[in-house]
Amino acid sequence: MRISDLTSNQLRNVKIFNLLLEYAGWEDIEEVEKRLMLGEALDSIGQRLMWTTGFVLEARMHAYLNCMMLDVLEVESGKQAEIQLFFQDKPDRILEWLMAEASSMNLQNYAQLLAAIAPACERILVEAESLVYEIHLS
């Protein structure tokens, strides 16, 4: 997908994703933001990484799906979880939650942390240990 393919709301969401996560110290290692602005076609419209003690967090924005994906990778063991957070029209609350919880997030507590953001999501899917499951939003 190219920047010219995005609606105005999708473009806004990508800009908010990059702005807030950059402010919070997340890095754009692959220069996805720059490449998108230069017109390159990309699968992930936004991508940012953060390193915490023993973990790497990777957030990817798929604006055309109204979905933000979060990978939680334990460096030592190589175990990881992929969390798909679907939102109705704006990812703002999900991004605020991510910025607040990122430094303490790990493979042992991410499921509990998801409870706080569930009301802001349309759907949450998690893939971990070769299983895919849905967090029920109630």
N, C-alpha and C positions, 0 to 999 in steps of 0.2 A: 504494500500500500504506500502511496505517495502522499505528501502533504496536501496536494491539490485534490485528492480523493476524499478528504475529510470534510464533514459539515462544520459549520461555525461552532456548534456545541462540542463536537469531538476535538476540534483544534483547541478550544478553550480548556478542555479536560487534559490534553497533552501538556499544554503550557503550565497549568496548575501543578500537574504531576512533577514536571521538571523543576519548577520554581521552588515548591515546598520541599522536595527531597534534597535538592541541591543545598538549600538553606540549612537543612538538618544534617548535612555532612555526607549524604549519599553521593557516590561518584559515578560519573558516566564514562566508564572505562573504555567502552567501544565507540565513544563519540556518536551515539545514536541521535542525540538531539541535533548536533551539527550536520550529520549526514541527512537527516530528514529535512532540515531547512534548505539543504543544497539540492533537494529534489530526488534523492535516492529512494527506491522502493524497498521497504523494510517489512518484515513480519511483525516485529514488536515496534510500536510507534514511540515508545519510551522505555528506557532501561536504566536502572540505577543499582549500584552495589553498596553494601555497608558491611564492614567487618566488626564483629563484636568478639568478646573473649571466647575463642574456640569455635565460632560460628561465622558463616558468611550468609548474608541475606541478599537476595536479588529480587527486585521489584520490576515487573514489566507491565506496561500499559498497552492494552489492546482496545483502543478507543472505539473501533468499529464494532466491537462485541459488547461494549460497556462492561469491560472486565479488566480487573487488575490481578495479575498473578504474582504470588510471593513464594519464592523458594527459600527454605530454611535448610542449610547444609552444615552438618557437624564435620569440621575439618578432619579431626583425628580418625573417626570411624568411616567417613564417607557416606553416612546415612543422611537421608534428606526427606523432606516433605514438601509437596507443591500444593499451594492453597490458591484456589481460584475464587476471587471475590467479585461477584456480579452486582452492579449497581444500576439504579433506574435511569438517572440522567447525569448525575454529578458525583465524582469520587471524593469530594472534599472531606467528608466525615471519615472515610476509610483512610485517607492520607493523614489526617490529624491523629487518628488512632495509631497508625503505623509509626509515625514520628514519636509518639509518646511511649510506645511499647517496644520499639526495635532493640534498644540496648539490653533489654532483659529477656527477649524472646529466644527460646531454644526448643529442641525436640520434645522436651518433657512438659513444657507448659503452653505451647501454642494453642492447643485445643481449648484450654481454659481462657486464654486471652481472647479467643474468637467470640466468646459469649458477649463481650462488651460491644463488639462491632456488628453483631448479627442483626440488630434492628435497622441498621443503615444499608443492609444488603438485600438484594432480590433473591440471591442464592449463594451458597458457599459449598464448594466441592474441595475435597482434600484427597490427595494421593500420597500414601505413605506405606512403606513396607509391602509394596506390590498390591495394595488394596486401594480402591477408590470408594469414598463414601461421601454422603451429603450431610452437612450440618443442618439439622431441622431448625428452622427459624420460628420460634413460637413466642 
